[in-house]
Amino acid sequence: MNKSRGFSLIELLIVVAIILVIASIAIPNLLRAKMSANKSAAVATIRNINNSQAAYLLQYGNSLNYATSLAQLGPGTPCNATNACLVDQLVGCAAEPCVKSGFGFFLASPAIASYTLTATPAVWGSTGENNFCSTESGVIRSEVGGAAKLAGVVAHSACDNPATYTPIQ
């Protein structure tokens, strides 16, 4: 009698099939968890930039001027009104959008005593599915029915419009 040891091809295929079924269940949950983490990080970064704008206004704001770009809030030597050292180099980059944690950030200061900050996913549907904005009020808002990433900062009036952007909970 020739008795072989080991697994048959059928047994190996069954094990591979079970692994594939488990992976097909786990991978979408992993991707959703990653997008949720990116969303939380984006909101935290917006909150940090809002706080940095308040600090910039107190330290360097002549005539109630906020920083007009993220680079002005970013690092530099020495720290001054051009590079205030209030945010890290990822957020305070020279060319917007500044990308951190899967979101791109844009900043504009269209008038004295105002600014608009926008966060949009770097890759829609992969790194996130929400666009966010905030103004000098410090309220962080999420776009109503957003379906695509943004190419730049949203208008100040659009961010403050409850039909377009609603405050996050």
C-alpha angles and dihedrals in degrees: 000000000000106000115181124206127221136045127318122236091252092055091050092049091051091052091048091049091052091050091050092051091051091047092050089056097043102043098062089048090051092051092049090050091051092050090049090051090049090050092051091047091050092052090048090050091050089051089050092050091049089053090046091052090053090050091046091051091052095044104036108004109125111187091000095299118163122203109284097208139025089244089065089059092045133093125291144149111275106017109239142135091294094051109015097180092227099125133032125264093263093060096030096054125149098239122046136257092061105200122214129157094354096308131101118221128209128185131191132173104200098173142011112290095012142087139169124216123194131190121191131172115266088222115021112231093011107059095019148334102215135080117209136193139180137184136198088289088075093229112138113217134192123216115255109236096351112182106171142030118267126244096212147345117320120238116271091237092051092052091051092046110101091206090062105030127021126197114261119240 
